[in-house]
Amino acid sequence: MLGRLNPLVLALMSVSWGGLPAAAWAQSASPADAAPQILKEVTVSATPLSRGAQDLAAPVTVLDEDELLTKRAATLGETLEREPGITSSHFGAGASRPIIRGMDGARVKVVSDGAEVQDASTISPDHAVGLEPMLSQRVEVLRGPAALLYGGGAVGGVVNVLDNKIPTEMPDKAVEGSVELRGATGPRETTGAFELTTGGKGLVFHAEGLKRNANDYKVGRGWAGGSRVDGSYNHTETGSVGLSWVGDRGYIGLAYTSQRNRYGLPGHDHAYEGCHTHGAHLHCPDDGHDHEHEHGDEDGHDHDHGDEGDSHGVPFVKLRSQRWDVRGELRDPFAGFTRLRARAGFTDYQHDEIEGDTIATTFKNKAHDGRVELEHAPIGGLRGVIGAQTTRRDFSALGEEAYVQPTITRNNGIFALEEYTVGNWRFEGGLRHEWQRIEAQGDSPDTRHRGTSVSGGAVWKFAPSYSLGMSISRSQRLPTAEELYANGLHLATSTYEVGNVNLKKETSNNIDLTLRKFAGPTTFSVSVFRNKVDNFIYGRTLDVYQSLQLLEYTQHDATFTGLEAQVRHQINKIFAVSLMGDYVRARLDGGGNLPRIPAYRVGTRLDAKWQAWSGDVELSYVGRQDKVAEFETETPGYAMLNLGAAYEGRAGGSRYQIYVRANNLTNKLAYRHTSFIKNAAPLMGRNIIMGVRLTF
């Protein structure tokens, strides 16, 4: 019955239930019992004007260190996928990017304290994001006008991951740090992490590291492929050292980070080797050049996996990334300006896709980027920041699956953001212009594109504890090298991809409305959005042979419409209840659906906090996705139950936290519609996570 209800109605019902505290909770919580609640003001680092989340025109998601303690996963996508409006691409256990409002890939910019993360994750979903979520201190997901400061292509949003690898202030103690150990039953995982900071006489040193061993994970009961997903293991080693000079007016620091990952590629099928194209059709060596279009089984019958999760013979990725970061900030640098902020990085990234003992394909990405922001002093009530950014990316793929030819991409941009406050109103506007040149090896022509993005927003605090925000933007995204030049088999995703050098820039026209209540026993945030994209670039499926898809990058006008809602009510001093829902509808203008769009979700959560104890019970439902693109299969809905508990104490001046979490407690078999390999790699089954963290 639940799956038949309109998702917009379900989400609005969630908000309505939470918006009537006086009637709904009168019997369970009296005013004396319910503790007054004011959402803590959290400054969003990704906004250069240091505004709080409550003051921004568009919705912002902020997860601090305590919230991340039990939410952090091995990948960034899985860390964020429970937040409203955010899901993940899910490619086994080793690779997963965030998907925001149905937008993925290059439309979601991932930055590390404002500096772009350089890897190969935007090229394909089987490529890991080049950072470690468990070493993060805070994660911010930013939408709206300020997102344009990081690129006109950030149509979905910006994910800013904050860490301590370059210290920004002197430690309070001679030595500060933390140690964390955790284990998980589903993937038989053991993980250990540490961080250490010390300093004196203006110099601060920081070191951090992590090691993870996770084997093939178990899936929910009833999967025809067995009990574990072959090739879903993930072994990670990462470490960083940083040194900063901290003064009265700012800081400057340098850090070196090394990351090594080894993870499997579930669903990699060699049966399609030798397949090629004839026009808009696929032809494979054993099909007699005459085949029927077939869809993969929804329950995974097309795949053969061993019951014991043995990954011998499954191709895997061996990733190595070295990155140097420079970060600095100077307050009152010169007359007329209040702050100078600079970021620069150099990345030497490589990953090999290995079959047996042979390297089949090597992906390399050598990139450097730089960014400077200048915040000017108020001028006639205006506060603002101007800046410039430059990136150079030297990418190559060599080997059997080198479906993208080597390219050098140069992108430069200038930007500005201004705000004005009068009474209960706050206005903000952003402008960015960028130009790009891509040089391709071989006979393919070089390409040049330019784009200009502009946005405006307003926040009206029309009553105590209430605000209404609106943002309007027109942003232009320039095509990526992969969309322009791809041509060949990519067996990890079971696709044959064909690029188009004639692609134009795409233009996104977006409007976003957000209603918030940020104080009192009941708090909530409700957002509705509509994004009309001219010349939307996507991989259109032209033909299918068994599970192999022929994708051609093409352009078509498209419209994204959606809603996100979250409400929390403090029942009394101990208990609180939350409700959430999100929905996105992505259509091609003139008819048809876009592929791999997430289904609607609704959920509820009861959490409790008593003295040093805390706990929660969470029930969520993901609807059936039956609004599918051509050649795409439907994905059934599912419900999941999660439980968690934690204890916090102190010993000898140190703080310790012990936690346990049970995800998918009912061991439900579930598939993620956004995944290219949803049938070959269902979601993880029952998983008990236990950990301890000591902060000193």
Buried (B, 14 or more C-beta within 10 A) or exposed (E): EEBEEEBBEBBBBBBEBBBEBEEBBEEEBEEEBBBEBEBEEBEBBBBBBEBBBBBBBBBBBBBBBEEBBBBBBBBBBBBBBBBBBBBBBBBBBBBBBBBBBBBBBBBBBBBBBBBBBBBBBBBBBBBBBBBBBBBBBBBBBBBBBBBBBBBBBBBBBBBBBBBBBBBBEBBEEEEBBBBBBBBBBBBBBBBBBBBBBBBEEEBBBBBBBBBBBBBBBBBBEEBBBBBBBBBBBBBBBBBBBBBBBBEEEBBBBBBBBBBBBBBBBBBBBEBBEEBEBEEEBBBBEEEEEEBEEEBBEBBBEBBEBBEEBBBEEBBBBBBBBBBBBBBBBBBEBEEEBBBBBBBBBBBBBBBBBBBEEEBBBBBBBBBBBBBBBBBBEEEEEBBBBBBEBBBBBBBBBEEBBBBBBBBBBBBBBBBBBBBBBEEEEBBBBBBBBBBBBBBBEEEBEEBEBEBBBBBBBBBBBEEEBBBBBBBBBBBBBBBBBBBBBBBBBBBBBBBBBBBBBEBBBBBBBBEBBBBBBBBBBBBBBBBBBBBBBBBBBBBBBBBBBBBBBBBBBBBBBBBBBBBBBBBBBBBBBBBBBBBBBBBBBBBBEEEBBBBBBBBBBBBBBBBBBEEEEBBBBBBBBBBBBBBBBEBBBEBBBBBBBBBBBBBBEEEEEEEBBBBBBBBBBBBBBBBBBBBBBBBBBBBBBBBBBBBEBBBB
